[in-house]
Amino acid sequence: MALHREASSKYRAELTRCEVDLKKLTEERNALKLLYVQKKEEIRGLRGELARAHQDQTELIEQQKAKLVEQLREEANMKEVETLGWKQHMDRLASEKDTVRAQLSSVERQLQSVKEESLARAKKIEELETRLIAELARATSEAEALAASYRADAEAADTRAKEISDVAEVRLS
């Protein structure tokens, strides 16, 4: 009878230990779920920041375009005044006309340069979005793998606890 009580006590202690292990695994799983949610929120925040940066970039480009247009208008107005003042000097007018064309060409090159920079930034933004999506997928798969591992460990612990319980019941009976 004393041996029976001692064996029963050992099995209960082992069952208690298994229950504690199962509780720890469950807490770890819950912590991983919380971490997954936090990472998801961080990614959502990064997407918002990316959208704001994209919008800021677009607004900056529009402001630069507006300044260039205003500058061109002012220059064109000045040239018209000069042209009216110098109608008698056709040679000089032709020279100034060439100068204005060169300036326009320069501005067009500048506009083209700004456009190319804008395209490069857009491409970089797309690359960042792609990386962000890949990181999200990687983090998700890692979290799922960890969750699957913890589930398998928990199932193994459950199975072991049931086996111990069954053996204890058999020995008790």
Backbone as JSON Lines, residues from 0, in Angstrom:
{"i":0,"aa":"M","n":[0.84,-1.19,0.0],"ca":[0.0,0.0,0.0],"c":[0.88,1.25,0.0]}
{"i":1,"aa":"A","n":[1.96,1.23,0.78],"ca":[2.88,2.38,0.86],"c":[3.56,2.58,-0.49]}
{"i":2,"aa":"L","n":[3.94,1.48,-1.15],"ca":[4.56,1.58,-2.49],"c":[3.57,2.15,-3.49]}
{"i":3,"aa":"H","n":[2.34,1.7,-3.34],"ca":[1.3,2.2,-4.22],"c":[1.11,3.71,-4.04]}
{"i":4,"aa":"R","n":[1.1,4.17,-2.8],"ca":[0.97,5.61,-2.52],"c":[2.17,6.38,-3.04]}
{"i":5,"aa":"E","n":[3.33,5.79,-2.85],"ca":[4.56,6.46,-3.32],"c":[4.56,6.57,-4.85]}
{"i":6,"aa":"A","n":[4.19,5.5,-5.54],"ca":[4.14,5.53,-7.01],"c":[3.07,6.53,-7.47]}
{"i":7,"aa":"S","n":[1.94,6.5,-6.79],"ca":[0.87,7.44,-7.13],"c":[1.34,8.87,-6.93]}
{"i":8,"aa":"S","n":[2.05,9.12,-5.87],"ca":[2.58,10.46,-5.58],"c":[3.57,10.89,-6.66]}
{"i":9,"aa":"K","n":[4.44,9.96,-7.09],"ca":[5.41,10.27,-8.14],"c":[4.7,10.63,-9.44]}
{"i":10,"aa":"Y","n":[3.67,9.82,-9.78],"ca":[2.95,10.08,-11.03],"c":[2.22,11.42,-10.97]}
{"i":11,"aa":"R","n":[1.67,11.72,-9.8],"ca":[0.99,13.02,-9.65],"c":[1.98,14.17,-9.8]}
{"i":12,"aa":"A","n":[3.18,13.99,-9.21],"ca":[4.2,15.03,-9.32],"c":[4.62,15.21,-10.77]}
{"i":13,"aa":"E","n":[4.8,14.09,-11.48],"ca":[5.19,14.18,-12.89],"c":[4.07,14.8,-13.72]}
{"i":14,"aa":"L","n":[2.83,14.44,-13.4],"ca":[1.68,15.03,-14.1],"c":[1.63,16.54,-13.83]}
{"i":15,"aa":"T","n":[1.88,16.94,-12.62],"ca":[1.9,18.37,-12.27],"c":[3.0,19.08,-13.04]}
{"i":16,"aa":"R","n":[4.17,18.45,-13.14],"ca":[5.28,19.04,-13.88],"c":[4.92,19.2,-15.36]}
{"i":17,"aa":"C","n":[4.27,18.18,-15.9],"ca":[3.85,18.25,-17.31],"c":[2.82,19.37,-17.51]}
{"i":18,"aa":"E","n":[1.92,19.5,-16.54],"ca":[0.93,20.59,-16.64],"c":[1.61,21.94,-16.59]}
{"i":19,"aa":"V","n":[2.64,22.08,-15.74],"ca":[3.4,23.34,-15.66],"c":[4.1,23.61,-16.99]}
{"i":20,"aa":"D","n":[4.72,22.55,-17.56],"ca":[5.39,22.7,-18.88],"c":[4.39,23.13,-19.94]}
{"i":21,"aa":"L","n":[3.22,22.51,-19.92],"ca":[2.18,22.87,-20.89],"c":[1.76,24.33,-20.71]}
{"i":22,"aa":"K","n":[1.63,24.75,-19.47],"ca":[1.25,26.15,-19.19],"c":[2.32,27.1,-19.71]}
{"i":23,"aa":"K","n":[3.6,26.74,-19.5],"ca":[4.7,27.58,-20.01],"c":[4.65,27.68,-21.53]}
{"i":24,"aa":"L","n":[4.44,26.55,-22.18],"ca":[4.36,26.54,-23.64],"c":[3.19,27.4,-24.13]}
{"i":25,"aa":"T","n":[2.09,27.29,-23.43],"ca":[0.92,28.1,-23.8],"c":[1.22,29.59,-23.62]}
{"i":26,"aa":"E","n":[1.88,29.94,-22.54],"ca":[2.26,31.35,-22.31],"c":[3.23,31.84,-23.38]}
{"i":27,"aa":"E","n":[4.18,30.99,-23.76],"ca":[5.12,31.37,-24.82],"c":[4.38,31.57,-26.14]}
{"i":28,"aa":"R","n":[3.45,30.67,-26.44],"ca":[2.66,30.82,-27.66],"c":[1.89,32.14,-27.64]}
{"i":29,"aa":"N","n":[1.27,32.46,-26.51],"ca":[0.52,33.71,-26.4],"c":[1.45,34.92,-26.55]}
{"i":30,"aa":"A","n":[2.64,34.82,-25.99],"ca":[3.61,35.9,-26.13],"c":[4.01,36.08,-27.59]}
{"i":31,"aa":"L","n":[4.19,34.97,-28.3],"ca":[4.51,35.05,-29.74],"c":[3.37,35.65,-30.53]}
{"i":32,"aa":"K","n":[2.16,35.3,-30.17],"ca":[1.01,35.89,-30.86],"c":[1.01,37.4,-30.64]}
{"i":33,"aa":"L","n":[1.27,37.83,-29.41],"ca":[1.32,39.27,-29.11],"c":[2.43,39.94,-29.89]}
{"i":34,"aa":"L","n":[3.59,39.3,-29.97],"ca":[4.71,39.84,-30.75],"c":[4.33,39.96,-32.22]}
{"i":35,"aa":"Y","n":[3.65,38.95,-32.72],"ca":[3.2,38.98,-34.13],"c":[2.28,40.19,-34.35]}
{"i":36,"aa":"V","n":[1.34,40.41,-33.45],"ca":[0.42,41.54,-33.59],"c":[1.19,42.85,-33.53]}
{"i":37,"aa":"Q","n":[2.17,42.95,-32.62],"ca":[2.97,44.17,-32.52],"c":[3.74,44.43,-33.8]}
{"i":38,"aa":"K","n":[4.34,43.36,-34.35],"ca":[5.1,43.52,-35.59],"c":[4.17,43.95,-36.72]}
{"i":39,"aa":"K","n":[3.0,43.39,-36.74],"ca":[2.03,43.74,-37.78],"c":[1.68,45.23,-37.65]}
{"i":40,"aa":"E","n":[1.48,45.71,-36.42],"ca":[1.18,47.13,-36.2],"c":[2.36,48.01,-36.62]}
{"i":41,"aa":"E","n":[3.59,47.55,-36.33],"ca":[4.77,48.31,-36.74],"c":[4.81,48.42,-38.26]}
{"i":42,"aa":"I","n":[4.52,47.32,-38.94],"ca":[4.54,47.33,-40.41],"c":[3.45,48.27,-40.92]}
{"i":43,"aa":"R","n":[2.29,48.24,-40.3],"ca":[1.21,49.14,-40.71],"c":[1.67,50.59,-40.52]}
{"i":44,"aa":"G","n":[2.36,50.87,-39.4],"ca":[2.88,52.22,-39.17],"c":[3.91,52.62,-40.22]}
{"i":45,"aa":"L","n":[4.78,51.66,-40.57],"ca":[5.79,51.94,-41.6],"c":[5.14,52.22,-42.95]}
{"i":46,"aa":"R","n":[4.08,51.5,-43.24],"ca":[3.37,51.76,-44.5],"c":[2.79,53.17,-44.49]}
{"i":47,"aa":"G","n":[2.24,53.58,-43.34],"ca":[1.71,54.94,-43.24],"c":[2.8,55.98,-43.43]}
{"i":48,"aa":"E","n":[3.94,55.74,-42.81],"ca":[5.07,56.66,-42.97],"c":[5.52,56.71,-44.43]}
{"i":49,"aa":"L","n":[5.54,55.55,-45.05],"ca":[5.94,55.49,-46.46],"c":[4.96,56.28,-47.32]}
{"i":50,"aa":"A","n":[3.67,56.14,-47.05],"ca":[2.67,56.89,-47.81],"c":[2.83,58.39,-47.58]}
{"i":51,"aa":"R","n":[3.08,58.78,-46.32],"ca":[3.29,60.21,-46.03],"c":[4.54,60.73,-46.72]}
{"i":52,"aa":"A","n":[5.6,59.92,-46.72],"ca":[6.83,60.34,-47.39],"c":[6.6,60.49,-48.89]}
{"i":53,"aa":"H","n":[5.84,59.57,-49.44],"ca":[5.53,59.64,-50.87],"c":[4.73,60.92,-51.16]}
{"i":54,"aa":"Q","n":[3.76,61.2,-50.31],"ca":[2.94,62.4,-50.49],"c":[3.79,63.66,-50.33]}
{"i":55,"aa":"D","n":[4.66,63.69,-49.33],"ca":[5.55,64.83,-49.14],"c":[6.43,65.04,-50.36]}
{"i":56,"aa":"Q","n":[6.93,63.94,-50.89],"ca":[7.79,64.02,-52.08],"c":[7.01,64.59,-53.25]}
{"i":57,"aa":"T","n":[5.79,64.13,-53.44],"ca":[4.96,64.63,-54.53],"c":[4.68,66.12,-54.35]}
{"i":58,"aa":"E","n":[4.38,66.53,-53.13],"ca":[4.12,67.96,-52.87],"c":[5.38,68.79,-53.13]}
{"i":59,"aa":"L","n":[6.52,68.28,-52.73],"ca":[7.77,68.99,-52.96],"c":[8.03,69.16,-54.45]}
{"i":60,"aa":"I","n":[7.81,68.11,-55.21],"ca":[8.01,68.18,-56.66],"c":[7.06,69.21,-57.27]}
{"i":61,"aa":"E","n":[5.8,69.19,-56.81],"ca":[4.83,70.16,-57.33],"c":[5.24,71.59,-56.99]}
{"i":62,"aa":"Q","n":[5.76,71.79,-55.77],"ca":[6.22,73.13,-55.39],"c":[7.39,73.57,-56.27]}
{"i":63,"aa":"Q","n":[8.32,72.64,-56.5],"ca":[9.46,72.97,-57.36],"c":[9.0,73.3,-58.77]}
{"i":64,"aa":"K","n":[8.03,72.53,-59.28],"ca":[7.5,72.82,-60.61],"c":[6.85,74.2,-60.63]}
{"i":65,"aa":"A","n":[6.06,74.5,-59.6],"ca":[5.38,75.8,-59.54],"c":[6.4,76.94,-59.51]}
{"i":66,"aa":"K","n":[7.46,76.76,-58.73],"ca":[8.5,77.8,-58.67],"c":[9.16,77.98,-60.03]}
{"i":67,"aa":"L","n":[9.47,76.87,-60.68],"ca":[10.09,76.94,-62.0],"c":[9.16,77.61,-63.02]}
{"i":68,"aa":"V","n":[7.87,77.26,-62.96],"ca":[6.91,77.88,-63.87],"c":[6.83,79.38,-63.61]}
{"i":69,"aa":"E","n":[6.75,79.74,-62.34],"ca":[6.69,81.17,-61.99],"c":[7.96,81.88,-62.45]}
{"i":70,"aa":"Q","n":[9.08,81.24,-62.24],"ca":[10.35,81.82,-62.67],"c":[10.37,81.98,-64.19]}
{"i":71,"aa":"L","n":[9.88,80.97,-64.89],"ca":[9.83,81.06,-66.35],"c":[8.88,82.17,-66.8]}
{"i":72,"aa":"R","n":[7.76,82.29,-66.12],"ca":[6.82,83.37,-66.48],"c":[7.45,84.74,-66.27]}
{"i":73,"aa":"E","n":[8.13,84.88,-65.16],"ca":[8.79,86.16,-64.9],"c":[9.85,86.44,-65.96]}
{"i":74,"aa":"E","n":[10.61,85.43,-66.29],"ca":[11.64,85.61,-67.32],"c":[11.01,85.94,-68.66]}
{"i":75,"aa":"A","n":[9.91,85.23,-68.99],"ca":[9.24,85.49,-70.26],"c":[8.7,86.92,-70.31]}
{"i":76,"aa":"N","n":[8.12,87.38,-69.18],"ca":[7.61,88.76,-69.12],"c":[8.73,89.77,-69.31]}
{"i":77,"aa":"M","n":[9.86,89.5,-68.67],"ca":[11.0,90.41,-68.82],"c":[11.47,90.43,-70.28]}
{"i":78,"aa":"K","n":[11.46,89.28,-70.92],"ca":[11.91,89.22,-72.31],"c":[10.95,89.98,-73.24]}
{"i":79,"aa":"E","n":[9.67,89.9,-72.94],"ca":[8.72,90.64,-73.76],"c":[8.95,92.16,-73.67]}
{"i":80,"aa":"V","n":[9.19,92.62,-72.44],"ca":[9.47,94.05,-72.26],"c":[10.74,94.43,-73.0]}
{"i":81,"aa":"E","n":[11.73,93.61,-72.9],"ca":[12.98,93.89,-73.61],"c":[12.78,93.88,-75.12]}
{"i":82,"aa":"T","n":[11.95,92.93,-75.59],"ca":[11.72,92.81,-77.03],"c":[11.03,94.07,-77.56]}
{"i":83,"aa":"L","n":[10.02,94.55,-76.82],"ca":[9.33,95.77,-77.23],"c":[10.29,96.96,-77.24]}
{"i":84,"aa":"G","n":[11.18,96.99,-76.27],"ca":[12.14,98.1,-76.17],"c":[13.23,98.05,-77.24]}
{"i":85,"aa":"W","n":[13.47,96.87,-77.75],"ca":[14.59,96.72,-78.68],"c":[14.15,96.32,-80.08]}
{"i":86,"aa":"K","n":[12.95,96.65,-80.46],"ca":[12.48,96.3,-81.8],"c":[13.4,96.87,-82.89]}
{"i":87,"aa":"Q","n":[13.96,98.0,-82.65],"ca":[14.83,98.65,-83.64],"c":[16.15,97.92,-83.79]}
{"i":88,"aa":"H","n":[16.48,97.12,-82.82],"ca":[17.79,96.42,-82.84],"c":[17.57,94.93,-83.11]}
{"i":89,"aa":"M","n":[17.29,94.59,-84.36],"ca":[16.96,93.22,-84.72],"c":[18.12,92.24,-84.46]}
{"i":90,"aa":"D","n":[19.32,92.67,-84.64],"ca":[20.45,91.77,-84.4],"c":[20.52,91.38,-82.92]}
{"i":91,"aa":"R","n":[20.34,92.39,-82.1],"ca":[20.42,92.13,-80.67],"c":[19.25,91.25,-80.23]}
{"i":92,"aa":"L","n":[18.07,91.5,-80.82],"ca":[16.9,90.68,-80.51],"c":[17.16,89.21,-80.85]}
{"i":93,"aa":"A","n":[17.76,88.96,-81.97],"ca":[18.07,87.58,-82.36],"c":[19.01,86.94,-81.35]}
{"i":94,"aa":"S","n":[19.98,87.73,-80.91],"ca":[20.92,87.23,-79.92],"c":[20.21,86.9,-78.6]}
{"i":95,"aa":"E","n":[19.35,87.79,-78.17],"ca":[18.62,87.54,-76.92],"c":[17.67,86.34,-77.08]}
{"i":96,"aa":"K","n":[17.1,86.23,-78.28],"ca":[16.23,85.1,-78.54],"c":[16.99,83.78,-78.39]}
{"i":97,"aa":"D","n":[18.2,83.75,-78.9],"ca":[19.03,82.56,-78.74],"c":[19.32,82.29,-77.26]}
{"i":98,"aa":"T","n":[19.55,83.37,-76.52],"ca":[19.82,83.24,-75.08],"c":[18.61,82.64,-74.36]}
{"i":99,"aa":"V","n":[17.43,83.16,-74.7],"ca":[16.2,82.66,-74.07],"c":[16.0,81.18,-74.42]}
{"i":100,"aa":"R","n":[16.28,80.83,-75.67],"ca":[16.15,79.42,-76.06],"c":[17.11,78.53,-75.27]}
{"i":101,"aa":"A","n":[18.29,79.02,-75.05],"ca":[19.26,78.25,-74.25],"c":[18.76,78.1,-72.82]}
{"i":102,"aa":"Q","n":[18.19,79.18,-72.28],"ca":[17.65,79.1,-70.92],"c":[16.48,78.11,-70.86]}
{"i":103,"aa":"L","n":[15.61,78.17,-71.84],"ca":[14.5,77.23,-71.88],"c":[15.0,75.79,-71.97]}
{"i":104,"aa":"S","n":[16.01,75.6,-72.8],"ca":[16.59,74.27,-72.91],"c":[17.17,73.82,-71.57]}
{"i":105,"aa":"S","n":[17.83,74.75,-70.88],"ca":[18.39,74.44,-69.56],"c":[17.28,74.08,-68.58]}
{"i":106,"aa":"V","n":[16.21,74.87,-68.62],"ca":[15.08,74.6,-67.72],"c":[14.45,73.26,-68.06]}
{"i":107,"aa":"E","n":[14.33,72.97,-69.36],"ca":[13.78,71.67,-69.76],"c":[14.67,70.54,-69.26]}
{"i":108,"aa":"R","n":[15.97,70.74,-69.35],"ca":[16.88,69.72,-68.81],"c":[16.7,69.6,-67.3]}
{"i":109,"aa":"Q","n":[16.52,70.75,-66.65],"ca":[16.29,70.71,-65.2],"c":[15.0,69.97,-64.89]}
{"i":110,"aa":"L","n":[13.94,70.3,-65.66],"ca":[12.67,69.6,-65.46],"c":[12.82,68.11,-65.72]}
{"i":111,"aa":"Q","n":[13.56,67.77,-66.76],"ca":[13.81,66.36,-67.07],"c":[14.58,65.7,-65.93]}
{"i":112,"aa":"S","n":[15.54,66.43,-65.4],"ca":[16.33,65.9,-64.27],"c":[15.44,65.67,-63.06]}
{"i":113,"aa":"V","n":[14.56,66.64,-62.77],"ca":[13.63,66.49,-61.65],"c":[12.7,65.3,-61.89]}
{"i":114,"aa":"K","n":[12.27,65.16,-63.13],"ca":[11.39,64.03,-63.46],"c":[12.12,62.71,-63.26]}
{"i":115,"aa":"E","n":[13.37,62.64,-63.7],"ca":[14.15,61.41,-63.52],"c":[14.37,61.11,-62.05]}
{"i":116,"aa":"E","n":[14.64,62.16,-61.27],"ca":[14.8,61.96,-59.83],"c":[13.51,61.45,-59.21]}
{"i":117,"aa":"S","n":[12.41,62.01,-59.67],"ca":[11.11,61.57,-59.17],"c":[10.87,60.11,-59.5]}
{"i":118,"aa":"L","n":[11.2,59.72,-60.72],"ca":[11.04,58.31,-61.11],"c":[11.96,57.4,-60.29]}
{"i":119,"aa":"A","n":[13.18,57.88,-60.05],"ca":[14.12,57.08,-59.24],"c":[13.58,56.92,-57.82]}
{"i":120,"aa":"R","n":[13.03,58.01,-57.28],"ca":[12.46,57.92,-55.93],"c":[11.26,56.99,-55.9]}
{"i":121,"aa":"A","n":[10.43,57.08,-56.93],"ca":[9.26,56.2,-57.0],"c":[9.71,54.74,-57.06]}
{"i":122,"aa":"K","n":[10.77,54.48,-57.83],"ca":[11.29,53.11,-57.93],"c":[11.82,52.66,-56.57]}
{"i":123,"aa":"K","n":[12.51,53.56,-55.88],"ca":[13.04,53.21,-54.56],"c":[11.9,52.93,-53.59]}
{"i":124,"aa":"I","n":[10.83,53.73,-53.68],"ca":[9.67,53.51,-52.82],"c":[9.07,52.14,-53.12]}
{"i":125,"aa":"E","n":[8.98,51.8,-54.39],"ca":[8.45,50.48,-54.75],"c":[9.34,49.37,-54.22]}
{"i":126,"aa":"E","n":[10.64,49.57,-54.3],"ca":[11.57,48.57,-53.76],"c":[11.39,48.42,-52.26]}
{"i":127,"aa":"L","n":[11.22,49.57,-51.58],"ca":[11.0,49.52,-50.13],"c":[9.69,48.8,-49.81]}
{"i":128,"aa":"E","n":[8.65,49.07,-50.6],"ca":[7.4,48.39,-50.39],"c":[7.55,46.89,-50.6]}
{"i":129,"aa":"T","n":[8.3,46.5,-51.63],"ca":[8.54,45.09,-51.9],"c":[9.29,44.44,-50.74]}
{"i":130,"aa":"R","n":[10.33,45.14,-50.26],"ca":[11.09,44.61,-49.11],"c":[10.2,44.49,-47.88]}
{"i":131,"aa":"L","n":[9.34,45.49,-47.69],"ca":[8.45,45.49,-46.55],"c":[7.5,44.3,-46.62]}
{"i":132,"aa":"I","n":[6.97,44.04,-47.79],"ca":[6.06,42.9,-47.97],"c":[6.81,41.59,-47.73]}
{"i":133,"aa":"A","n":[8.05,41.51,-48.22],"ca":[8.85,40.29,-48.02],"c":[9.14,40.08,-46.54]}
{"i":134,"aa":"E","n":[9.46,41.18,-45.84],"ca":[9.74,41.08,-44.4],"c":[8.49,40.63,-43.63]}
{"i":135,"aa":"L","n":[7.35,41.17,-44.03],"ca":[6.1,40.77,-43.4],"c":[5.84,39.28,-43.62]}
{"i":136,"aa":"A","n":[6.06,38.83,-44.85],"ca":[5.85,37.41,-45.15],"c":[6.81,36.53,-44.36]}
{"i":137,"aa":"R","n":[8.09,36.97,-44.28],"ca":[9.08,36.2,-43.53],"c":[8.72,36.15,-42.05]}
{"i":138,"aa":"A","n":[8.33,37.3,-41.48],"ca":[7.97,37.34,-40.07],"c":[6.74,36.48,-39.8]}
{"i":139,"aa":"T","n":[5.79,36.53,-40.73],"ca":[4.58,35.73,-40.57],"c":[4.92,34.24,-40.61]}
{"i":140,"aa":"S","n":[5.76,33.84,-41.58],"ca":[6.1,32.42,-41.67],"c":[6.91,31.97,-40.46]}
{"i":141,"aa":"E","n":[7.78,32.83,-39.96],"ca":[8.54,32.47,-38.75],"c":[7.6,32.3,-37.56]}
{"i":142,"aa":"A","n":[6.65,33.22,-37.43],"ca":[5.71,33.13,-36.32],"c":[4.87,31.87,-36.44]}
{"i":143,"aa":"E","n":[4.45,31.55,-37.66],"ca":[3.65,30.35,-37.87],"c":[4.47,29.1,-37.58]}
{"i":144,"aa":"A","n":[5.74,29.12,-37.99],"ca":[6.6,27.97,-37.73],"c":[6.8,27.77,-36.23]}
{"i":145,"aa":"L","n":[7.02,28.89,-35.53],"ca":[7.19,28.8,-34.07],"c":[5.91,28.3,-33.42]}
{"i":146,"aa":"A","n":[4.78,28.81,-33.88],"ca":[3.5,28.39,-33.32],"c":[3.29,26.9,-33.57]}
{"i":147,"aa":"A","n":[3.63,26.44,-34.79],"ca":[3.47,25.01,-35.1],"c":[4.38,24.16,-34.21]}
{"i":148,"aa":"S","n":[5.6,24.65,-34.0],"ca":[6.55,23.93,-33.15],"c":[6.01,23.84,-31.72]}
{"i":149,"aa":"Y","n":[5.49,24.97,-31.21],"ca":[4.96,24.97,-29.85],"c":[3.71,24.09,-29.75]}
{"i":150,"aa":"R","n":[2.91,24.08,-30.81],"ca":[1.73,23.21,-30.79],"c":[2.17,21.75,-30.72]}
{"i":151,"aa":"A","n":[3.18,21.41,-31.54],"ca":[3.68,20.03,-31.56],"c":[4.23,19.64,-30.18]}
{"i":152,"aa":"D","n":[4.99,20.58,-29.58],"ca":[5.53,20.32,-28.23],"c":[4.4,20.15,-27.22]}
{"i":153,"aa":"A","n":[3.38,20.99,-27.34],"ca":[2.26,20.91,-26.4],"c":[1.52,19.59,-26.59]}
{"i":154,"aa":"E","n":[1.33,19.18,-27.85],"ca":[0.65,17.91,-28.11],"c":[1.48,16.74,-27.56]}
{"i":155,"aa":"A","n":[2.79,16.82,-27.74],"ca":[3.66,15.76,-27.22],"c":[3.56,15.73,-25.69]}
{"i":156,"aa":"A","n":[3.54,16.91,-25.07],"ca":[3.43,16.96,-23.61],"c":[2.08,16.41,-23.16]}
{"i":157,"aa":"D","n":[1.0,16.74,-23.91],"ca":[-0.32,16.21,-23.59],"c":[-0.32,14.69,-23.69]}
{"i":158,"aa":"T","n":[0.26,14.2,-24.78],"ca":[0.31,12.75,-25.0],"c":[1.08,12.07,-23.87]}
{"i":159,"aa":"R","n":[2.21,12.66,-23.54],"ca":[3.04,12.1,-22.45],"c":[2.28,12.14,-21.13]}
{"i":160,"aa":"A","n":[1.57,13.25,-20.88],"ca":[0.81,13.37,-19.63],"c":[-0.3,12.32,-19.6]}
{"i":161,"aa":"K","n":[-0.94,12.11,-20.74],"ca":[-2.01,11.11,-20.79],"c":[-1.44,9.71,-20.55]}
{"i":162,"aa":"E","n":[-0.28,9.44,-21.15],"ca":[0.34,8.13,-20.96],"c":[0.68,7.91,-19.48]}
{"i":163,"aa":"I","n":[1.24,8.95,-18.88],"ca":[1.6,8.84,-17.45],"c":[0.35,8.64,-16.62]}
{"i":164,"aa":"S","n":[-0.69,9.4,-16.97],"ca":[-1.95,9.3,-16.23],"c":[-2.54,7.88,-16.39]}
{"i":165,"aa":"D","n":[-2.5,7.38,-17.64],"ca":[-3.02,6.03,-17.88],"c":[-2.23,4.99,-17.09]}
{"i":166,"aa":"V","n":[-0.92,5.11,-17.11],"ca":[-0.06,4.17,-16.37],"c":[-0.36,4.28,-14.88]}
{"i":167,"aa":"A","n":[-0.54,5.53,-14.42],"ca":[-0.81,5.72,-12.99],"c":[-2.16,5.09,-12.62]}
{"i":168,"aa":"E","n":[-3.16,5.27,-13.49],"ca":[-4.47,4.69,-13.21],"c":[-4.39,3.16,-13.21]}
{"i":169,"aa":"V","n":[-3.63,2.62,-14.16],"ca":[-3.49,1.16,-14.23],"c":[-2.8,0.66,-12.95]}
{"i":170,"aa":"R","n":[-1.79,1.36,-12.57],"ca":[-1.06,0.93,-11.36],"c":[-1.91,1.11,-10.1]}
{"i":171,"aa":"L","n":[-2.73,2.18,-10.12],"ca":[-3.59,2.42,-8.97],"c":[-4.68,1.35,-8.86]}
{"i":172,"aa":"S","n":[-5.18,0.93,-10.01],"ca":[-6.24,-0.08,-9.99],"c":[-5.61,-1.45,-9.87]}
